[in-house]
């Protein structure tokens, strides 16, 4: 996430040469492209952290979240 971002609430994903923007609410890619396998992992991570991601978006209080283990 970046400060002063536009709606809808989203986060940025980087994987090797791939870049994507994913909606926090739906966990769908709204811009860019990532491999399907990576997208599945990011969706799983997003489901675990959706409430935290929305709180960070609303409060503009960004911090690192735990990775998927």
FIKOLZA-1660 file (N, C-alpha, C; in steps of 0.1 Angstrom, whole numbers, plus 5000, padded with zeros to 4 digits):
% residues 69
   i   px   py   pz ch aa at
   1 5008 4988 5000  A  X  N
   1 5000 5000 5000  A  X CA
   1 5009 5012 5000  A  X  C
   2 5003 5023 4994  A  X  N
   2 5010 5035 4994  A  X CA
   2 5001 5046 4999  A  X  C
   3 5007 5056 5005  A  X  N
   3 4999 5068 5010  A  X CA
   3 4993 5075 4998  A  X  C
   4 4981 5081 5001  A  X  N
   4 4974 5089 4991  A  X CA
   4 4970 5081 4979  A  X  C
   5 4966 5069 4981  A  X  N
   5 4962 5060 4970  A  X CA
   5 4947 5063 4967  A  X  C
   6 4943 5059 4955  A  X  N
   6 4929 5060 4951  A  X CA
   6 4921 5049 4955  A  X  C
   7 4908 5050 4955  A  X  N
   7 4898 5039 4958  A  X CA
   7 4897 5031 4945  A  X  C
   8 4893 5019 4946  A  X  N
   8 4889 5011 4957  A  X CA
   8 4901 5007 4966  A  X  C
   9 4898 5003 4979  A  X  N
   9 4909 4998 4987  A  X CA
   9 4917 4987 4981  A  X  C
  10 4930 4988 4980  A  X  N
  10 4938 4977 4973  A  X CA
  10 4952 4977 4979  A  X  C
  11 4959 4967 4974  A  X  N
  11 4973 4966 4978  A  X CA
  11 4981 4961 4965  A  X  C
  12 4994 4964 4965  A  X  N
  12 5002 4961 4954  A  X CA
  12 5010 4947 4956  A  X  C
  13 5011 4939 4946  A  X  N
  13 5018 4927 4946  A  X CA
  13 5029 4927 4936  A  X  C
  14 5041 4923 4941  A  X  N
  14 5052 4921 4932  A  X CA
  14 5058 4907 4933  A  X  C
  15 5060 4901 4922  A  X  N
  15 5065 4887 4922  A  X CA
  15 5074 4886 4909  A  X  C
  16 5087 4885 4912  A  X  N
  16 5097 4886 4901  A  X CA
  16 5094 4897 4891  A  X  C
  17 5092 4894 4879  A  X  N
  17 5089 4905 4869  A  X CA
  17 5074 4909 4869  A  X  C
  18 5066 4902 4876  A  X  N
  18 5051 4905 4876  A  X CA
  18 5047 4915 4886  A  X  C
  19 5037 4923 4882  A  X  N
  19 5032 4933 4891  A  X CA
  19 5016 4933 4890  A  X  C
  20 5010 4935 4901  A  X  N
  20 4995 4935 4901  A  X CA
  20 4990 4943 4913  A  X  C
  21 4978 4948 4911  A  X  N
  21 4970 4955 4922  A  X CA
  21 4958 4946 4925  A  X  C
  22 4956 4944 4938  A  X  N
  22 4945 4935 4942  A  X CA
  22 4936 4942 4951  A  X  C
  23 4923 4940 4949  A  X  N
  23 4912 4946 4957  A  X CA
  23 4913 4939 4971  A  X  C
  24 4912 4947 4982  A  X  N
  24 4911 4941 4995  A  X CA
  24 4898 4934 4997  A  X  C
  25 4887 4940 4992  A  X  N
  25 4874 4934 4995  A  X CA
  25 4872 4921 4987  A  X  C
  26 4876 4921 4975  A  X  N
  26 4873 4909 4967  A  X CA
  26 4885 4900 4965  A  X  C
  27 4897 4905 4967  A  X  N
  27 4909 4898 4965  A  X CA
  27 4911 4894 4950  A  X  C
  28 4905 4902 4941  A  X  N
  28 4906 4900 4927  A  X CA
  28 4917 4909 4922  A  X  C
  29 4924 4905 4911  A  X  N
  29 4934 4914 4905  A  X CA
  29 4926 4925 4897  A  X  C
  30 4929 4938 4900  A  X  N
  30 4922 4949 4894  A  X CA
  30 4931 4956 4884  A  X  C
  31 4944 4953 4884  A  X  N
  31 4953 4958 4874  A  X CA
  31 4966 4949 4874  A  X  C
  32 4971 4948 4862  A  X  N
  32 4984 4940 4861  A  X CA
  32 4981 4925 4860  A  X  C
  33 4991 4917 4863  A  X  N
  33 4990 4903 4861  A  X CA
  33 5001 4896 4870  A  X  C
  34 4996 4885 4876  A  X  N
  34 5005 4876 4884  A  X CA
  34 5001 4861 4880  A  X  C
  35 5011 4852 4881  A  X  N
  35 5008 4838 4877  A  X CA
  35 4996 4833 4886  A  X  C
  36 4989 4824 4881  A  X  N
  36 4977 4818 4889  A  X CA
  36 4981 4812 4902  A  X  C
  37 4992 4805 4903  A  X  N
  37 4997 4799 4915  A  X CA
  37 5000 4810 4926  A  X  C
  38 5006 4820 4921  A  X  N
  38 5010 4831 4930  A  X CA
  38 4997 4838 4935  A  X  C
  39 4988 4840 4925  A  X  N
  39 4975 4847 4929  A  X CA
  39 4968 4839 4939  A  X  C
  40 4968 4826 4939  A  X  N
  40 4961 4818 4949  A  X CA
  40 4967 4820 4963  A  X  C
  41 4981 4820 4963  A  X  N
  41 4987 4823 4976  A  X CA
  41 4984 4836 4981  A  X  C
  42 4984 4846 4973  A  X  N
  42 4981 4860 4977  A  X CA
  42 4967 4861 4982  A  X  C
  43 4958 4854 4975  A  X  N
  43 4944 4854 4980  A  X CA
  43 4943 4848 4994  A  X  C
  44 4950 4837 4996  A  X  N
  44 4949 4830 5009  A  X CA
  44 4955 4839 5020  A  X  C
  45 4966 4846 5017  A  X  N
  45 4972 4856 5026  A  X CA
  45 4962 4867 5028  A  X  C
  46 4956 4872 5018  A  X  N
  46 4946 4883 5019  A  X CA
  46 4934 4880 5028  A  X  C
  47 4929 4867 5026  A  X  N
  47 4918 4863 5035  A  X CA
  47 4922 4863 5049  A  X  C
  48 4934 4859 5052  A  X  N
  48 4939 4859 5066  A  X CA
  48 4940 4873 5072  A  X  C
  49 4944 4883 5064  A  X  N
  49 4947 4896 5068  A  X CA
  49 4937 4907 5063  A  X  C
  50 4926 4903 5058  A  X  N
  50 4916 4913 5052  A  X CA
  50 4913 4924 5062  A  X  C
  51 4909 4920 5074  A  X  N
  51 4905 4930 5084  A  X CA
  51 4917 4940 5087  A  X  C
  52 4929 4935 5088  A  X  N
  52 4940 4943 5091  A  X CA
  52 4943 4952 5079  A  X  C
  53 4942 4947 5067  A  X  N
  53 4944 4955 5055  A  X CA
  53 4934 4966 5054  A  X  C
  54 4921 4963 5056  A  X  N
  54 4911 4974 5056  A  X CA
  54 4914 4984 5067  A  X  C
  55 4918 4980 5079  A  X  N
  55 4921 4990 5089  A  X CA
  55 4933 4999 5085  A  X  C
  56 4943 4993 5079  A  X  N
  56 4954 5001 5075  A  X CA
  56 4950 5010 5064  A  X  C
  57 4942 5006 5055  A  X  N
  57 4937 5015 5044  A  X CA
  57 4929 5027 5050  A  X  C
  58 4920 5024 5059  A  X  N
  58 4911 5034 5065  A  X CA
  58 4919 5044 5074  A  X  C
  59 4929 5039 5081  A  X  N
  59 4936 5047 5091  A  X CA
  59 4949 5053 5085  A  X  C
  60 4953 5048 5073  A  X  N
  60 4966 5052 5067  A  X CA
  60 4977 5050 5076  A  X  C
  61 4976 5039 5083  A  X  N
  61 4986 5034 5093  A  X CA
  61 4992 5021 5088  A  X  C
  62 5001 5022 5078  A  X  N
  62 5006 5010 5071  A  X CA
  62 5018 5004 5079  A  X  C
  63 5018 4991 5079  A  X  N
  63 5028 4983 5086  A  X CA
  63 5030 4970 5079  A  X  C
  64 5040 4963 5082  A  X  N
  64 5043 4950 5076  A  X CA
  64 5034 4939 5083  A  X  C
  65 5029 4930 5075  A  X  N
  65 5021 4919 5080  A  X CA
  65 5028 4906 5079  A  X  C
  66 5025 4897 5087  A  X  N
  66 5031 4884 5087  A  X CA
  66 5029 4877 5073  A  X  C
  67 5039 4870 5068  A  X  N
  67 5038 4862 5056  A  X CA
  67 5029 4850 5058  A  X  C
  68 5026 4844 5047  A  X  N
  68 5019 4831 5047  A  X CA
  68 5029 4820 5050  A  X  C
  69 5026 4812 5060  A  X  N
  69 5035 4801 5064  A  X CA
  69 5029 4788 5060  A  X  C
% end
